[in-house]
Amino acid sequence: MDWYSIVKFLHVVTATLWVGGGFVLFLLGVIAERADNIEDKLQAMRASGQLGGKFFAPMSLLTLVFGLTMCGFWVGFSDLWIVIGLFGYATTFSIGMFIFKPTGERMGAMIAKDGVTPAALEIGQRMMRVARFDYAVMLVIVADMVLKPTLHDTGILAGMAVVVAIGAALAFGGSRRLVTSAV
């Protein structure tokens, strides 16, 4: 076994924990949202808040470090798939650090102070909408790492653009159902 294989293995393991773990939390939130179950929504939000800085951020950073190590020593940084992966990573990391983290903290403070209010639930619903976009980007990153598209792979690149557009539409378009009551 060579060093490249070891670093690639660690890159894949940390990426799996980061993306897979986050997807499970996202799925729990979607299930709770569709069932209109406030307690399950809150549980998913609490779990996201508890795991965000302690698990997801370190796993995402380790994924980046192992990926950069592979690029720096073996692959290089000039291939389109590397650029797409780095841009996708920057996007999801920024969403986590600049949207999910402060919004989750603000929502947690609101709940601690006033209990479960319609305003706190609305913040949680906004976070779930943004998570749809975040996971569309995550899906593109995973496809990018597996398919390694070049400029000549227009079908793959178009598919990636469609996935991001659908994620954006689900996150930032459509109906904005307001919460009118809380348990």
Secondary structure, DSSP 8 states (H G I E B T S, - for coil): --HHHHHHHHHHHHHHHHHHHHHHHHHHHHHHHHHT-HHHHHHHHHHHHHHIIIIIHHHHHHHHHHHHHHIIIII-S-SHHHHHHHHHHHHHHHHIIIIIHHHHHHHHHHHHHH-S-HHHHHHHHHHHHHHHHHHHHHHHHHHHHHH---TT-HHHHHHHHHHHHHHHHHHHSS---------
